[in-house]
């Protein structure tokens, strides 16, 4: 468990969240002194705050470095960061204007006040700020002060794939991990980054587990979340992530962009010259067929290089067959992209088997076989490493 001690909190031990992990890495609370400020000043996004858990709600665990999840109990002291959150399947929140009671709006360690919530959400876990975290000179510590230094590099940018999606939980991180796995098995030194979203350990940990030689996200670069960030700062995250991965000798880069195409920061980022100049191909993840067709069409209309479709929809042969009829790019299950040959083709833009525009399902597509499932010889796309066409999924 990552933890720190505070001189001004009766030497009590506080659990350190994923977003605040750099405190431990930089020696705060051990070789460097930590204090608290209780001045009644409005907190800023990124300010670190020591909180006491007062009520357990939606988030029962605190995400920590390397994917560790620490069970929360009433009375726990935790170090988190103030931040706004945009999560259609969970909470929307904003940074409060005071140090009053607030909510743990993300398990990775984000404190805020809930503005809206998905109907499936429980009430948020409630926390009471004890004080803003301060350094040796009494200054409030903001994540921006803890950002990893990015070393400029003269080497050319490696070929880069971005994974975008229709929404939360469309399968973006699974797709990114599969690409990382395939490229790593092909002998590539893969750098991976999550460039937008809400600070949490799960996605970076999965990327590392899949074989990425280095993983970086926006929290490493000084931001707890990217919701409500001015676009120049979002672009700076993108540039810094690519520069960092290039400086660590990556020869292939996989980026994940959070949320969906209509989310404000995502939509604006995709239209920037910097994004267009930084990405060689896009794999689009979708949860259903109509969103897949609409999303691919939107990316094409924006002039962006979408090269393949994947995501949660490929768990359903019928949904996949529907999508195949409406797109002119290959459709892959995530597992197929862990095949080195497929991953390299997607990286280099040499994908074969593009589904022709206007293709249609054969007349027997989707008809149940005698065994009650899809025809035996074509009903197991999980074992198939090529693109899913009307023929391979029907």
HELIX and SHEET records of a PDB file:
HELIX    1   1 UNK A   18  UNK A   20  5                                   3    
HELIX    2   2 UNK A   22  UNK A   25  1                                   4    
HELIX    3   3 UNK A   65  UNK A   67  5                                   3    
HELIX    4   4 UNK A  143  UNK A  146  5                                   4    
HELIX    5   5 UNK A  172  UNK A  185  1                                  14    
HELIX    6   6 UNK A  201  UNK A  209  1                                   9    
HELIX    7   7 UNK A  231  UNK A  247  1                                  17    
HELIX    8   8 UNK A  264  UNK A  270  1                                   7    
HELIX    9   9 UNK A  273  UNK A  278  1                                   6    
HELIX   10  10 UNK A  289  UNK A  301  1                                  13    
HELIX   11  11 UNK A  312  UNK A  315  5                                   4    
HELIX   12  12 UNK A  317  UNK A  324  1                                   8    
HELIX   13  13 UNK A  334  UNK A  338  5                                   5    
HELIX   14  14 UNK A  340  UNK A  348  1                                   9    
HELIX   15  15 UNK A  376  UNK A  378  5                                   3    
HELIX   16  16 UNK A  381  UNK A  383  5                                   3    
HELIX   17  17 UNK A  390  UNK A  393  1                                   4    
SHEET    1   A 6 UNK A   3  UNK A   5  0                                        
SHEET    2   A 6 UNK A  13  UNK A  16 -1                                        
SHEET    3   A 6 UNK A  77  UNK A  82  1                                        
SHEET    4   A 6 UNK A  48  UNK A  55 -1                                        
SHEET    5   A 6 UNK A 125  UNK A 134 -1                                        
SHEET    6   A 6 UNK A  35  UNK A  37 -1                                        
SHEET    1   B 6 UNK A   3  UNK A   5  0                                        
SHEET    2   B 6 UNK A  13  UNK A  16 -1                                        
SHEET    3   B 6 UNK A  77  UNK A  82  1                                        
SHEET    4   B 6 UNK A 110  UNK A 117  1                                        
SHEET    5   B 6 UNK A  91  UNK A  94 -1                                        
SHEET    6   B 6 UNK A  85  UNK A  86 -1                                        
SHEET    1   C 6 UNK A   3  UNK A   5  0                                        
SHEET    2   C 6 UNK A  13  UNK A  16 -1                                        
SHEET    3   C 6 UNK A  77  UNK A  82  1                                        
SHEET    4   C 6 UNK A  48  UNK A  55 -1                                        
SHEET    5   C 6 UNK A 125  UNK A 134 -1                                        
SHEET    6   C 6 UNK A 102  UNK A 106 -1                                        
SHEET    1   D 2 UNK A  61  UNK A  63  0                                        
SHEET    2   D 2 UNK A  69  UNK A  71 -1                                        
SHEET    1   E 7 UNK A 214  UNK A 217  0                                        
SHEET    2   E 7 UNK A 190  UNK A 194  1                                        
SHEET    3   E 7 UNK A 252  UNK A 256  1                                        
SHEET    4   E 7 UNK A 160  UNK A 165  1                                        
SHEET    5   E 7 UNK A 281  UNK A 285  1                                        
SHEET    6   E 7 UNK A 306  UNK A 310  1                                        
SHEET    7   E 7 UNK A 330  UNK A 331  1                                        
END                                                                             
